[in-house]
Amino acid sequence: MGTRYEQDVVAWANEQATLLRAGNLSAIDIKHIAEEIEDLGKSEQRELMSRMSVLLTHLLKWEFQPSRRSKSWQFTIRTQRKEVAYVLSEAPSLSGKFNDPA
């Protein structure tokens, strides 16, 4: 049947949050909490990469297909720039992913 974590991760997360807030540290699922925290960081990184990919694609299209420029492309570029800035403001450590080591 599986563990509570495997059966319903949302219910498990709520249960773990309740245990943490109550200070009942001996009852928490440390292994899975650590995995979820790591996954959260990976998720933020994937979101940034996805937004950067969309942004760069549209910037390249804008540059190399001037006859096809549209309001839609402008909107996408503006939106993705704002979202990239927001993700970086919420997770500044991700900005290091773009630093040139040279």
Secondary structure, DSSP 8 states (H G I E B T S, - for coil): ---HHHH-HHHHHHHHHHHHHTT-GGGS-HHHHHHHHHHHHHHHHHHHHHHHHHHHHHHHHHHH-GGG--HHHHHHHHHHHHHHHHHHHH-GGGGGGG----
